[in-house]
Amino acid sequence: MRPDLAIGLVAAAALLLAMFLTGMVRRRALRRGVLDVPNSRSSHTTPTPRGGGVAIAIATGAGFVALHLLGAQSLDFLIALLGGGAAIAVIGAIDDRQHVAAWIRLTVHLAAAWWALHWLGGPPALRIGDHMVAMGVAGYVFASVAIVWTVNLFNFMDGIDGIAASEAVFVAWGGAALALVGGAPGAVAAASLVLGAACCGFLRWNWPPARIFMGDVGSGFLGFTVAVLALAAAHEQAAAGFAWLILGAVFFVDATVTLVRRLRRGARPHQAHRTHGYQWLARRWRSHRKVTVAVLAFDLLWLLPLATLATLFPRAALWFLLLALVPTVVVVVTAGAGRPENAAAD
């Protein structure tokens, strides 16, 4: 069987498995009353089953194992993805059921990041113009922070129906497409196809109006996997790190701007809130679907072309990143990212 056909079949199987497992998790959650009940900080109004992200983790993990057995993924790459991803998913699943102290979650996240970096062979060199910069110890620190922040920002941005899973599909499949454009259709592209397919299976149940939420088990797993794939891609292609940052610019900018503005007001970082730009838009437009579709449209029409240019012209990749970020910052600030809901907020 042709390798590309075999990879396509693995991705299709991941989609179907995630769809089936999400349905199973939903039925079990309804029987056991495992529901996300709306409160003053919620963006939904109806009690909804949660924890569906376990289906994404299982389907994606099974797909990665299949890719390794097919010879499309090295054992080191598989261990980097599954070892850290499993730890992130488990701590997220526990947090979905009962509160886990922030320092425990952070410790697990850092351990998973260091695990992944070890099995990836360290952080990739950073390309600045014509120069490749090996960052040494600073690279490990920067890459660890990047992984941990991506894990948490997917959690922060998973606040309305369909947005986190659909963003993961865009970033994963966009990354796979960029690997082909850049002439590096290797392990990262195959793994990205599988991740995106599993998220599509979950979206069958999570697209607005959502019938189940992914929970921390899913958002954390997605953030970790996307970050590790981006770092691995940067090992394969010089400018891939910048290109993946461009693909995920909406999430990175909204989460970062919101966090910075809240910290300036003295708010606690892990305090529940609904002041992200996308949450403001959801209330203003009175629709989760419109916001999720708008984010995808911005991704496809603005960010994907710039990420493609960064891949084709790696010497100018940093400039394309800046070109992507500036309008994104303007959009999320205009949407209201980080603005308190009322004078007494936070």
ZANUVO-447478 format. One record per residue (C-alpha): residue number from 1; residue in one letter; x, y, z. Coordinates in pm, whole numbers. Each point is the difference from the previous one (the first is absolute). Example, Ala and Ser with C-alpha at 12.3 -4.5 7.8 and 13.67 -1.06 7.14 Angstrom:
BEGIN
1, A, 1230, -450, 780 $
2, S, 137, 344, -66 $
This chain:
BEGIN
1, M, 0, 0, 0 $
2, R, 122, 348, -85 $
3, P, 127, 187, 309 $
4, D, -218, 306, -64 $
5, L, -309, -219, -33 $
6, A, 84, -185, 320 $
7, I, 41, 330, 188 $
8, G, -331, 118, -141 $
9, L, -170, -315, 125 $
10, V, 149, 50, 347 $
11, A, -134, 356, 5 $
12, A, -345, -117, -109 $
13, A, 2, -267, 271 $
14, A, 97, 264, 260 $
15, L, -294, 215, -109 $
16, L, -250, -285, 28 $
17, L, 143, -121, 331 $
18, A, -15, 348, 152 $
19, M, -358, 43, -119 $
20, F, -106, -335, 147 $
21, L, 184, 48, 330 $
22, T, -136, 352, 47 $
23, G, -352, -136, -31 $
24, M, 81, -265, 259 $
25, V, 150, 254, 241 $
26, R, -306, 223, -42 $
27, R, -245, -277, 81 $
28, R, 201, -103, 305 $
29, A, 29, 360, 121 $
30, L, -376, 46, -30 $
31, R, -65, -320, 199 $
32, R, 242, 101, 275 $
33, G, -91, 367, 7 $
34, V, 348, 117, -102 $
35, L, -120, 337, -127 $
36, D, 143, 347, -40 $
37, V, -268, 205, 178 $
38, P, -14, 366, -110 $
39, N, 103, 271, 246 $
40, S, 74, 371, -14 $
41, R, 335, -70, -169 $
42, S, -138, -236, -266 $
43, S, -63, 72, -367 $
44, H, -264, -275, -29 $
45, T, -352, -7, 146 $
46, T, -87, -371, 4 $
47, P, 158, -276, 217 $
48, T, 223, -190, -241 $
49, P, 203, -323, 35 $
50, R, 375, 55, 23 $
51, G, 316, -207, -35 $
52, G, -49, -85, -367 $
53, G, 362, 89, -71 $
54, V, 103, -344, 123 $
55, A, -128, -126, -335 $
56, I, 241, 232, -182 $
57, A, 290, -120, 215 $
58, I, -77, -370, -51 $
59, A, -68, 26, -374 $
60, T, 307, 215, -59 $
61, G, 223, -224, 211 $
62, A, -121, -311, -184 $
63, G, 65, 175, -329 $
64, F, 354, 92, 103 $
65, V, 72, -361, 94 $
66, A, -134, -113, -338 $
67, L, 225, 253, -177 $
68, H, 301, -139, 185 $
69, L, -91, -356, -97 $
70, L, -26, 114, -360 $
71, G, 348, 152, 19 $
72, A, -132, 356, -39 $
73, Q, 111, 108, 346 $
74, S, 313, -74, 202 $
75, L, -16, -157, 344 $
76, D, 159, 309, 158 $
77, F, -264, 226, -156 $
78, L, -277, -235, 116 $
79, I, 135, -2, 356 $
80, A, 29, 380, 3 $
81, L, -362, 39, -106 $
82, L, -164, -279, 197 $
83, G, 204, 17, 322 $
84, G, -60, 367, 63 $
85, G, -345, -1, -158 $
86, A, -120, -280, 227 $
87, A, 123, 185, 311 $
88, I, -175, 320, -108 $
89, A, -322, -186, -80 $
90, V, -3, -188, 332 $
91, I, 51, 311, 214 $
92, G, -266, 174, -208 $
93, A, -244, -285, 49 $
94, I, 54, 12, 376 $
95, D, -49, 378, -2 $
96, D, -326, -47, -190 $
97, R, -133, -212, 288 $
98, Q, 156, 177, 297 $
99, H, 209, 312, 37 $
100, V, 377, -48, -29 $
101, A, 227, 262, 151 $
102, A, 161, 231, -256 $
103, W, 353, -90, 112 $
104, I, -67, -371, -60 $
105, R, -134, 65, -349 $
106, L, 297, 225, -78 $
107, T, 245, -262, 124 $
108, V, -154, -264, -226 $
109, H, -3, 239, -294 $
110, L, 368, 85, 46 $
111, A, 95, -366, 38 $
112, A, -187, -83, -321 $
113, A, 176, 285, -179 $
114, W, 346, -117, 110 $
115, W, -91, -358, -93 $
116, A, -97, 107, -351 $
117, L, 310, 213, -49 $
118, H, 223, -287, 109 $
119, W, -151, -242, -252 $
120, L, -5, 260, -276 $
121, G, 375, 44, 43 $
122, G, -25, 347, 154 $
123, P, -149, 326, -126 $
124, P, 51, 88, -366 $
125, A, 232, 277, -114 $
126, L, -168, 332, -69 $
127, R, 31, 147, -348 $
128, I, 47, 379, -14 $
129, G, 48, 112, -359 $
130, D, 299, -191, -136 $
131, H, 119, -111, 342 $
132, M, -82, -313, 200 $
133, V, 20, 77, 373 $
134, A, 53, -290, 243 $
135, M, -138, 126, 331 $
136, G, 154, -260, 230 $
137, V, -138, -5, 354 $
138, A, -213, 307, -77 $
139, G, -163, -201, -277 $
140, Y, -113, -265, 249 $
141, V, -147, 267, 226 $
142, F, -175, 178, -286 $
143, A, -134, -323, -152 $
144, S, -123, -126, 339 $
145, V, -185, 325, 63 $
146, A, -146, -13, -351 $
147, I, -135, -352, 53 $
148, V, -148, 80, 342 $
149, W, -156, 322, -127 $
150, T, -155, -180, -300 $
151, V, -146, -266, 231 $
152, N, -163, 267, 213 $
153, L, -111, 234, -275 $
154, F, -200, -279, -166 $
155, N, -171, -39, 337 $
156, F, -65, 376, 19 $
157, M, -129, 15, -358 $
158, D, -232, -298, 36 $
159, G, -288, 219, 113 $
160, I, -262, -16, -275 $
161, D, -135, -281, -215 $
162, G, 232, -141, -263 $
163, I, 276, 261, 17 $
164, A, 287, -204, 153 $
165, A, -54, -314, -206 $
166, S, -48, 191, -326 $
167, E, 313, 209, 70 $
168, A, 194, -321, 62 $
169, V, -123, -137, -334 $
170, F, 114, 316, -178 $
171, V, 343, 12, 165 $
172, A, 63, -375, -42 $
173, W, -114, -26, -359 $
174, G, 155, 336, -84 $
175, G, 329, -127, 142 $
176, A, -29, -317, -208 $
177, A, -64, 205, -313 $
178, L, 301, 223, 72 $
179, A, 219, -309, 37 $
180, L, -101, -102, -352 $
181, V, 55, 352, -134 $
182, G, 342, 12, 162 $
183, G, 101, -339, -134 $
184, A, 6, -178, 337 $
185, P, -297, -240, -3 $
186, G, 130, -208, 289 $
187, A, -107, -111, 345 $
188, V, -138, 340, 104 $
189, A, -232, 19, -299 $
190, A, -132, -353, 62 $
191, A, -55, 63, 371 $
192, S, -168, 333, -74 $
193, L, -243, -165, -238 $
194, V, -97, -252, 268 $
195, L, -43, 266, 270 $
196, G, -221, 213, -224 $
197, A, -209, -301, -98 $
198, A, -61, -98, 363 $
199, C, -111, 356, 75 $
200, C, -241, -15, -295 $
201, G, -156, -312, 151 $
202, F, -45, 183, 331 $
203, L, -147, 304, -180 $
204, R, -289, -220, -111 $
205, W, -119, 42, 360 $
206, N, 160, 332, 95 $
207, W, -96, 224, -292 $
208, P, -246, 273, 109 $
209, P, -231, -70, 169 $
210, A, 237, -236, 184 $
211, R, -135, -324, 145 $
212, I, 319, -64, 197 $
213, F, 307, 199, 108 $
214, M, 357, -127, -25 $
215, G, 104, 105, 353 $
216, D, 357, 41, 124 $
217, V, 82, -355, -107 $
218, G, -48, 105, -362 $
219, S, 116, 361, -3 $
220, G, 324, -80, 182 $
221, F, 74, -296, -227 $
222, L, -63, 212, -309 $
223, G, 221, 284, 121 $
224, F, 286, -237, 81 $
225, T, -24, -192, -326 $
226, V, -17, 314, -213 $
227, A, 305, 146, 178 $
228, V, 206, -318, -39 $
229, L, -95, -31, -367 $
230, A, 107, 363, -56 $
231, L, 338, -61, 163 $
232, A, 48, -321, -197 $
233, A, -92, 184, -321 $
234, A, 266, 260, 77 $
235, H, 255, -284, 5 $
236, E, -115, -100, -350 $
237, Q, -30, 349, -154 $
238, A, 193, 311, 98 $
239, A, -297, 239, 11 $
240, A, -269, -243, 117 $
241, G, -2, 136, 354 $
242, F, -97, 345, -126 $
243, A, -254, -149, -241 $
244, W, -173, -199, 276 $
245, L, -9, 310, 220 $
246, I, -175, 181, -284 $
247, L, -254, -281, -32 $
248, G, -84, 19, 371 $
249, A, 14, 380, 24 $
250, V, -366, 49, 97 $
251, F, 29, -223, 307 $
252, F, 345, 123, 100 $
253, V, -91, 368, -31 $
254, D, -344, -18, 162 $
255, A, 124, -206, 295 $
256, T, 314, 211, 49 $
257, V, -167, 341, -30 $
258, T, -278, -107, 234 $
259, L, 244, -137, 259 $
260, V, 221, 310, -9 $
261, R, -292, 240, 39 $
262, R, -145, -202, 288 $
263, L, 334, -22, 178 $
264, R, 37, 377, -27 $
265, R, -329, 28, 192 $
266, G, 126, -239, 266 $
267, A, -218, -296, -103 $
268, R, 113, -352, 80 $
269, P, 120, -185, -314 $
270, H, -208, -315, 66 $
271, Q, -316, 180, 112 $
272, A, -297, -97, -217 $
273, H, -124, 281, -225 $
274, R, -153, 64, -339 $
275, T, 191, 304, -122 $
276, H, 188, -144, -297 $
277, G, -63, 177, -327 $
278, Y, -190, -295, -146 $
279, Q, -225, -13, 309 $
280, W, -83, 368, -32 $
281, L, -92, -57, -365 $
282, A, -216, -302, 87 $
283, R, -206, 214, 238 $
284, R, -10, 296, -237 $
285, W, -107, -212, -295 $
286, R, -209, -236, 215 $
287, S, 142, -297, -188 $
288, H, 282, -247, 57 $
289, R, -26, -120, -359 $
290, K, 60, 345, -151 $
291, V, 313, 55, 208 $
292, T, 143, -345, -74 $
293, V, -63, 45, -372 $
294, A, 149, 352, 11 $
295, V, 318, -131, 164 $
296, L, 32, -271, -265 $
297, A, -55, 256, -277 $
298, F, 276, 223, 145 $
299, D, 225, -307, 25 $
300, L, -56, -104, -359 $
301, L, -5, 340, -169 $
302, W, 277, 179, 192 $
303, L, 218, -235, 203 $
304, L, 31, -299, -235 $
305, P, 130, 208, -295 $
306, L, 257, 169, 225 $
307, A, 109, -334, 147 $
308, T, 42, -130, -355 $
309, L, 215, 299, -94 $
310, A, 211, -52, 312 $
311, T, 57, -360, -111 $
312, L, 86, 93, -358 $
313, F, 227, 291, 99 $
314, P, 162, -111, 328 $
315, R, 243, 293, 9 $
316, A, -295, 235, 46 $
317, A, -201, -228, 230 $
318, L, 37, 229, 303 $
319, W, -141, 293, -197 $
320, F, -298, -206, -113 $
321, L, -60, -93, 366 $
322, L, -3, 368, 98 $
323, L, -232, 76, -292 $
324, A, -236, -269, 128 $
325, L, 13, 107, 364 $
326, V, -62, 375, -28 $
327, P, -349, -18, -156 $
328, T, -86, -291, 229 $
329, V, 85, 210, 306 $
330, V, -215, 283, -135 $
331, V, -293, -236, -57 $
332, V, 8, -164, 344 $
333, V, 48, 331, 184 $
334, T, -289, 151, -196 $
335, A, -209, -307, 88 $
336, G, 63, 77, 369 $
337, A, 263, -254, 104 $
338, G, 77, 42, 368 $
339, R, -253, 273, 64 $
340, P, -192, -49, 327 $
341, E, -368, -84, -33 $
342, N, -93, 271, 249 $
343, A, 165, 240, 241 $
344, A, 6, -264, 274 $
345, A, 142, -276, -219 $
346, D, 318, -177, 109 $
